[in-house]
């Protein structure tokens, strides 16, 4: 399945008074990583909205495990990969490495969303061109 890697510097505002990353910030990092994964596949959010008439891919389930703290000034690597593709949903695993060690692992389940005829947000089948890319094993 498709994967991508990006680098993240831990900034002062990411940390709590104990000088470690405040855990909700990891979810913000992983959200950015999901967008980067789609961009690496060749699909910007602008393209998804304008050409595919999607509104994004809201999260419906997530969980994380924290193994090693990260601190201000650390340069971490986030490896993200698609691990499952369903009709309208897909799952991503993010692994954050700090100095080569697995520090955080996160699993997300997201749905392909659009606005239906009544103007409500609804899940919809993932477009074939995106489904094909998600299943591609090439790393970006």
Secondary structure, DSSP 8 states (H G I E B T S, - for coil): --EEEEEEE--GGGB-TTSBB-HHHHHHHHHHHHHHHHHHHT--HHHHHHTS-EEE--EEEEEEEE-S--BTT-EEEEEEEEEEE-SSEEEEEEEEEETTEEEEEEEEEEE-EEE-TTS-EEE----HHHHHHHT---B-
